Amino acid sequence: MESLDAFAAAKLAVLDAAGLRRALRPTTRAQGAEVLREGRRLISFSSNDYLGLASHPVVVEAATAAARRFGAGAGASRLVCGDHPLMAELELALARLKGAEAALVFSSGYLANLGAVPALVGLGDLVVLDELSHSCMWAGARLSRARVEPFRHNDLDHARGVLGRRRGGAGRALLLTERVFSMDGDRAPETELLALAAAHDAWTLVDDAHGLGVVEPGDRAPLEMGTLSKSLGSQGGYLCASAPVIELMKNRARGFVYTTGLAPPSAAAALAALEVMAAEPDRRARPLGLARRFTRRLRLPEAASAIVPVTVGEARAALALSAALEARGFLVPAIRPPTVPVGTARLRLAFSALHTEAQVDALADALAELRPALLPEEPA
Ligand SMILES: *Cc1c(COP(=O)(O)O)cnc(C)c1O
């Protein structure tokens, strides 16, 4: 036991020394985009609840009613204890929204990628993925035991080169990317990537975790996954695909078969959120509109999504800037390696339909004030 604790302490000391140690800070939601932390109210730009649906009365009521009627948890895997009808209802709604033949709901988006990728490719196959793909796409790719080949972020020529070199020697091939990149807020060149993949007989899986309800896709990939826990304000993940692929997932995706089903209140909340989302185009337009208001005000490159990165560089500098903003009443997380590449620590701002224009302007002004001292010079 002593060696175990010594190991943990030594690891933590290394993280500390590099400014990379993370800590949980007790924080609760307050009104609108505000949160309460250590007795202070902060305006939060940290949440992926882009449409403000996690606290929407209709969504909360749907979850509450489902908990009363059906209980708090699912009890077991959906294959084992029977499938709650809410799941099929939710899957139908998701498939419709995405124009797909079928959908499958998972207990989280992480599990959806972890389950889907190894169900499609294995030893002797190829996974080609954007280097900035989310941790769970990398994890799914590695777990599959296929050959894993990253291409430079959004670099079509590099992706073409990788496929040209590696596709021939592989059995099946899968190309992974994100509609909106989670820590950069930029968008993949989807139309071109889909065509490139098709030309090499590779299947494309697009992760839509940060796009749903916020940015309109140009194209639909044959495999689209996402989460119920961001713009839908609930918890859980999904995959949309053809009927045979979804049938295969029910049988072979370990992140589906061997884990407890989604809790009924989460499914009910997601269903209600989908309805609110569909009925309120103004709500859907707000996060991107506010992000663009912010980038205009600071003369940053125009926002392509609800996510705006402010790159700082070193982890400690990003932490200092985040702390300075917190002192001024803003919760803006510093994102450090290994979540982002070394040397690109940043603030990650997430805009929500709940923010007011005045809150967005206040953040922009606070950052502009701190910028000379704490931010690197603007690129020419
Ligand atoms: C958040 C996220 C996931 C995981 O979704 P969860 O439902 O939170 O597990 C997957 N992919 C990307 C790009 C994400 O940002």
The ligand as an SDF file (V2000), in Angstrom:
LIG
                    3D

 15 15  0  0  0  0  0  0  0  0999 V2000
  -18.2320   15.6360  -24.8350 C   0  0  0  0  0  0  0  0  0  0  0  0
  -17.7540   14.9140  -26.0490 C   0  0  0  0  0  0  0  0  0  0  0  0
  -17.9760   13.5460  -26.2080 C   0  0  0  0  0  0  0  0  0  0  0  0
  -18.5040   12.6890  -25.1070 C   0  0  0  0  0  0  0  0  0  0  0  0
  -19.8360   12.9080  -24.8290 O   0  0  0  0  0  0  0  0  0  0  0  0
  -20.3720   12.5980  -23.3590 P   0  0  0  0  0  0  0  0  0  0  0  0
  -21.8140   12.3480  -23.5660 O   0  0  0  0  0  0  0  0  0  0  0  0
  -20.0780   13.8000  -22.5400 O   0  0  0  0  0  0  0  0  0  0  0  0
  -19.6560   11.3880  -22.8730 O   0  0  0  0  0  0  0  0  0  0  0  0
  -17.6070   12.9670  -27.4050 C   0  0  0  0  0  0  0  0  0  0  0  0
  -17.0440   13.6830  -28.3820 N   0  0  0  0  0  0  0  0  0  0  0  0
  -16.7850   14.9840  -28.2630 C   0  0  0  0  0  0  0  0  0  0  0  0
  -16.1570   15.7280  -29.3820 C   0  0  0  0  0  0  0  0  0  0  0  0
  -17.1300   15.6370  -27.0720 C   0  0  0  0  0  0  0  0  0  0  0  0
  -16.8170   16.9190  -26.9310 O   0  0  0  0  0  0  0  0  0  0  0  0
  1  2  1  0
  2  3  1  0
  2 14  2  0
  3  4  1  0
  3 10  2  0
  4  5  1  0
  5  6  1  0
  6  7  2  0
  6  8  1  0
  6  9  1  0
 10 11  1  0
 11 12  2  0
 12 13  1  0
 12 14  1  0
 14 15  1  0
M  END
$$$$
